[in-house]
Amino acid sequence: MAVGYKDRLKWAVYDPSTETIKHADDVPNAESLGPNGLLFSPFYKFGSEPFAPSVEAELIYCVALNGWYKAEKDAEAGIEPRIGGRGHLLLSDIPVDGPEYFDCIVEFYHGHGSASSTTELFNAYFTDYTAVTGVKHHEESWCPPHLRGYMLRIAMWGDARKMGLDMRPGEYYSLRNVRAMTSRDGRYHREAKLFETKIVEMHIQDAEKLPHLKALLERKHAFEALLEVANSSG
């Protein structure tokens, strides 16, 4: 990245593999802008530049920008989004014995949270039509009986919360770097949280190029077929 006036740019390097910001090793700490000029540092110093945002805000922006760029490149190549060594997990495969970071492709089913609040979580409910071990069986009106036990609550906060507010039921999303956890309500339900904006909307027309999305759609169609048979026989 580079910021500043057109004749006095300062720069730094964001490393997506470590999600850190650094300066190159072979660049001088300062240089003169002319024979008799004052020393000037070409390095952008996070959190200490005039009118600069906080270090945390800068990192969040870099992570989001890298996520957007990678999603664009993956979409061009027909590759499903993925981070480092973390692979795609079905919701049914989330470990029950401790926290785990994972990627998934899911359908957004329901959500609630205040659009006017800047601190409130957005509680989103997703399914990939696999049974989630230890999940709360939601009995609210929005959750049909046949999907109780198939719905994972993901608490979205920070910039991810803003994206959650724009989600619509029935849309499909790739979520990356989701953290599985156990609820603190004393009932030890499985749930998850998401802070980073590593969220990409998936489209049905791309299913042939995205095997995980295709498999989700096939599971959904099987669910609907079984439900139709059950309703007709009942």
Contacts in CASP RR format, 6 or more apart in sequence:
PFRMAT RR
TARGET T0000
AUTHOR 0000-0000-0000
METHOD contacts of the structure
MODEL  1
MAVGYKDRLKWAVYDPSTETIKHADDVPNAESLGPNGLLFSPFYKFGSEP
FAPSVEAELIYCVALNGWYKAEKDAEAGIEPRIGGRGHLLLSDIPVDGPE
YFDCIVEFYHGHGSASSTTELFNAYFTDYTAVTGVKHHEESWCPPHLRGY
MLRIAMWGDARKMGLDMRPGEYYSLRNVRAMTSRDGRYHREAKLFETKIV
EMHIQDAEKLPHLKALLERKHAFEALLEVANSSG
1 11 0 8 1.000
1 12 0 8 1.000
1 13 0 8 1.000
1 14 0 8 1.000
1 44 0 8 1.000
1 62 0 8 1.000
2 9 0 8 1.000
2 10 0 8 1.000
2 11 0 8 1.000
2 44 0 8 1.000
3 9 0 8 1.000
3 10 0 8 1.000
3 11 0 8 1.000
3 44 0 8 1.000
3 49 0 8 1.000
4 10 0 8 1.000
8 33 0 8 1.000
8 40 0 8 1.000
9 42 0 8 1.000
10 41 0 8 1.000
10 42 0 8 1.000
10 43 0 8 1.000
10 44 0 8 1.000
10 45 0 8 1.000
10 49 0 8 1.000
11 42 0 8 1.000
11 43 0 8 1.000
11 44 0 8 1.000
12 21 0 8 1.000
12 22 0 8 1.000
12 23 0 8 1.000
12 43 0 8 1.000
12 44 0 8 1.000
12 46 0 8 1.000
13 21 0 8 1.000
13 22 0 8 1.000
13 23 0 8 1.000
13 24 0 8 1.000
14 20 0 8 1.000
14 21 0 8 1.000
14 62 0 8 1.000
14 66 0 8 1.000
15 21 0 8 1.000
15 22 0 8 1.000
16 63 0 8 1.000
16 66 0 8 1.000
16 70 0 8 1.000
17 84 0 8 1.000
19 59 0 8 1.000
19 62 0 8 1.000
19 63 0 8 1.000
21 46 0 8 1.000
21 55 0 8 1.000
21 58 0 8 1.000
21 59 0 8 1.000
21 62 0 8 1.000
23 43 0 8 1.000
27 42 0 8 1.000
27 43 0 8 1.000
28 42 0 8 1.000
29 41 0 8 1.000
29 43 0 8 1.000
30 39 0 8 1.000
30 40 0 8 1.000
30 41 0 8 1.000
30 42 0 8 1.000
31 39 0 8 1.000
31 40 0 8 1.000
31 41 0 8 1.000
31 42 0 8 1.000
32 38 0 8 1.000
32 39 0 8 1.000
32 40 0 8 1.000
33 40 0 8 1.000
46 52 0 8 1.000
46 55 0 8 1.000
46 58 0 8 1.000
47 53 0 8 1.000
47 54 0 8 1.000
47 55 0 8 1.000
47 58 0 8 1.000
52 58 0 8 1.000
53 61 0 8 1.000
60 159 0 8 1.000
60 196 0 8 1.000
63 196 0 8 1.000
63 197 0 8 1.000
63 198 0 8 1.000
64 159 0 8 1.000
64 196 0 8 1.000
64 197 0 8 1.000
67 197 0 8 1.000
67 198 0 8 1.000
70 81 0 8 1.000
71 81 0 8 1.000
71 174 0 8 1.000
71 200 0 8 1.000
74 80 0 8 1.000
74 81 0 8 1.000
74 200 0 8 1.000
75 200 0 8 1.000
78 206 0 8 1.000
78 209 0 8 1.000
78 210 0 8 1.000
80 88 0 8 1.000
80 105 0 8 1.000
80 174 0 8 1.000
80 210 0 8 1.000
80 211 0 8 1.000
80 212 0 8 1.000
80 213 0 8 1.000
81 103 0 8 1.000
81 174 0 8 1.000
81 176 0 8 1.000
81 198 0 8 1.000
81 200 0 8 1.000
82 88 0 8 1.000
82 103 0 8 1.000
82 176 0 8 1.000
83 103 0 8 1.000
83 176 0 8 1.000
83 177 0 8 1.000
83 198 0 8 1.000
86 101 0 8 1.000
86 102 0 8 1.000
86 103 0 8 1.000
86 176 0 8 1.000
86 177 0 8 1.000
87 102 0 8 1.000
87 103 0 8 1.000
88 102 0 8 1.000
88 103 0 8 1.000
88 104 0 8 1.000
88 105 0 8 1.000
88 212 0 8 1.000
89 100 0 8 1.000
89 102 0 8 1.000
89 103 0 8 1.000
89 104 0 8 1.000
90 104 0 8 1.000
90 128 0 8 1.000
90 130 0 8 1.000
91 104 0 8 1.000
91 106 0 8 1.000
91 126 0 8 1.000
91 127 0 8 1.000
91 128 0 8 1.000
91 130 0 8 1.000
91 132 0 8 1.000
91 150 0 8 1.000
91 152 0 8 1.000
92 130 0 8 1.000
92 131 0 8 1.000
92 132 0 8 1.000
92 133 0 8 1.000
93 130 0 8 1.000
94 100 0 8 1.000
94 102 0 8 1.000
94 132 0 8 1.000
94 133 0 8 1.000
94 152 0 8 1.000
94 180 0 8 1.000
94 190 0 8 1.000
94 192 0 8 1.000
95 180 0 8 1.000
96 133 0 8 1.000
96 134 0 8 1.000
96 190 0 8 1.000
98 180 0 8 1.000
98 181 0 8 1.000
98 182 0 8 1.000
99 179 0 8 1.000
99 180 0 8 1.000
99 181 0 8 1.000
100 179 0 8 1.000
100 180 0 8 1.000
101 177 0 8 1.000
101 178 0 8 1.000
101 179 0 8 1.000
101 180 0 8 1.000
102 178 0 8 1.000
102 180 0 8 1.000
103 174 0 8 1.000
103 175 0 8 1.000
103 176 0 8 1.000
103 177 0 8 1.000
103 178 0 8 1.000
104 126 0 8 1.000
104 128 0 8 1.000
104 174 0 8 1.000
104 175 0 8 1.000
104 178 0 8 1.000
105 128 0 8 1.000
105 172 0 8 1.000
105 173 0 8 1.000
105 174 0 8 1.000
105 175 0 8 1.000
105 202 0 8 1.000
105 210 0 8 1.000
105 212 0 8 1.000
105 213 0 8 1.000
105 216 0 8 1.000
106 126 0 8 1.000
106 127 0 8 1.000
106 128 0 8 1.000
106 152 0 8 1.000
106 172 0 8 1.000
106 173 0 8 1.000
106 175 0 8 1.000
106 216 0 8 1.000
107 126 0 8 1.000
107 127 0 8 1.000
107 128 0 8 1.000
107 129 0 8 1.000
107 170 0 8 1.000
107 171 0 8 1.000
107 172 0 8 1.000
107 173 0 8 1.000
107 216 0 8 1.000
107 220 0 8 1.000
108 124 0 8 1.000
108 125 0 8 1.000
108 126 0 8 1.000
108 167 0 8 1.000
108 168 0 8 1.000
108 169 0 8 1.000
108 170 0 8 1.000
108 171 0 8 1.000
108 172 0 8 1.000
108 173 0 8 1.000
109 125 0 8 1.000
109 126 0 8 1.000
109 127 0 8 1.000
109 142 0 8 1.000
109 143 0 8 1.000
109 147 0 8 1.000
109 151 0 8 1.000
109 169 0 8 1.000
109 170 0 8 1.000
110 124 0 8 1.000
110 125 0 8 1.000
110 142 0 8 1.000
110 143 0 8 1.000
110 169 0 8 1.000
111 122 0 8 1.000
111 123 0 8 1.000
111 124 0 8 1.000
111 125 0 8 1.000
111 164 0 8 1.000
111 167 0 8 1.000
112 122 0 8 1.000
112 123 0 8 1.000
113 120 0 8 1.000
113 121 0 8 1.000
113 122 0 8 1.000
113 123 0 8 1.000
113 165 0 8 1.000
114 120 0 8 1.000
115 165 0 8 1.000
120 161 0 8 1.000
121 155 0 8 1.000
121 156 0 8 1.000
121 157 0 8 1.000
121 161 0 8 1.000
122 155 0 8 1.000
122 156 0 8 1.000
122 157 0 8 1.000
122 160 0 8 1.000
122 161 0 8 1.000
122 164 0 8 1.000
122 165 0 8 1.000
123 153 0 8 1.000
123 154 0 8 1.000
123 155 0 8 1.000
123 156 0 8 1.000
124 153 0 8 1.000
124 154 0 8 1.000
124 155 0 8 1.000
124 156 0 8 1.000
124 164 0 8 1.000
124 167 0 8 1.000
125 138 0 8 1.000
125 142 0 8 1.000
125 143 0 8 1.000
125 151 0 8 1.000
125 152 0 8 1.000
125 153 0 8 1.000
125 154 0 8 1.000
126 151 0 8 1.000
126 152 0 8 1.000
126 154 0 8 1.000
126 173 0 8 1.000
126 175 0 8 1.000
127 147 0 8 1.000
127 150 0 8 1.000
127 151 0 8 1.000
127 152 0 8 1.000
128 216 0 8 1.000
128 219 0 8 1.000
129 150 0 8 1.000
129 216 0 8 1.000
129 219 0 8 1.000
129 220 0 8 1.000
129 222 0 8 1.000
129 223 0 8 1.000
130 150 0 8 1.000
130 219 0 8 1.000
131 149 0 8 1.000
131 150 0 8 1.000
132 149 0 8 1.000
132 150 0 8 1.000
132 151 0 8 1.000
132 152 0 8 1.000
132 190 0 8 1.000
133 190 0 8 1.000
134 188 0 8 1.000
134 189 0 8 1.000
134 190 0 8 1.000
135 149 0 8 1.000
135 150 0 8 1.000
135 151 0 8 1.000
135 152 0 8 1.000
135 153 0 8 1.000
135 189 0 8 1.000
135 190 0 8 1.000
135 191 0 8 1.000
136 149 0 8 1.000
136 153 0 8 1.000
136 183 0 8 1.000
136 187 0 8 1.000
136 189 0 8 1.000
136 191 0 8 1.000
137 148 0 8 1.000
137 149 0 8 1.000
138 148 0 8 1.000
138 149 0 8 1.000
138 151 0 8 1.000
139 148 0 8 1.000
143 151 0 8 1.000
146 223 0 8 1.000
146 227 0 8 1.000
152 190 0 8 1.000
152 191 0 8 1.000
152 192 0 8 1.000
153 191 0 8 1.000
153 192 0 8 1.000
154 175 0 8 1.000
154 178 0 8 1.000
154 191 0 8 1.000
154 192 0 8 1.000
154 193 0 8 1.000
154 194 0 8 1.000
155 191 0 8 1.000
155 192 0 8 1.000
155 193 0 8 1.000
155 194 0 8 1.000
156 163 0 8 1.000
156 164 0 8 1.000
156 193 0 8 1.000
156 194 0 8 1.000
156 195 0 8 1.000
157 193 0 8 1.000
157 194 0 8 1.000
157 195 0 8 1.000
158 195 0 8 1.000
159 195 0 8 1.000
159 196 0 8 1.000
159 197 0 8 1.000
160 194 0 8 1.000
160 195 0 8 1.000
160 196 0 8 1.000
160 197 0 8 1.000
160 199 0 8 1.000
162 197 0 8 1.000
163 197 0 8 1.000
163 199 0 8 1.000
164 199 0 8 1.000
167 173 0 8 1.000
171 201 0 8 1.000
171 202 0 8 1.000
172 201 0 8 1.000
172 202 0 8 1.000
172 203 0 8 1.000
172 204 0 8 1.000
172 213 0 8 1.000
172 216 0 8 1.000
173 199 0 8 1.000
173 200 0 8 1.000
173 201 0 8 1.000
173 202 0 8 1.000
174 199 0 8 1.000
174 200 0 8 1.000
174 201 0 8 1.000
174 202 0 8 1.000
175 194 0 8 1.000
175 198 0 8 1.000
175 199 0 8 1.000
176 196 0 8 1.000
176 198 0 8 1.000
176 199 0 8 1.000
177 194 0 8 1.000
177 196 0 8 1.000
177 198 0 8 1.000
178 192 0 8 1.000
178 193 0 8 1.000
178 194 0 8 1.000
179 192 0 8 1.000
179 193 0 8 1.000
179 194 0 8 1.000
180 190 0 8 1.000
180 191 0 8 1.000
180 192 0 8 1.000
181 190 0 8 1.000
181 191 0 8 1.000
181 192 0 8 1.000
181 193 0 8 1.000
182 188 0 8 1.000
182 189 0 8 1.000
182 190 0 8 1.000
182 191 0 8 1.000
183 189 0 8 1.000
183 190 0 8 1.000
183 191 0 8 1.000
202 210 0 8 1.000
202 213 0 8 1.000
204 213 0 8 1.000
204 217 0 8 1.000
206 213 0 8 1.000
207 213 0 8 1.000
207 214 0 8 1.000
207 217 0 8 1.000
208 214 0 8 1.000
END
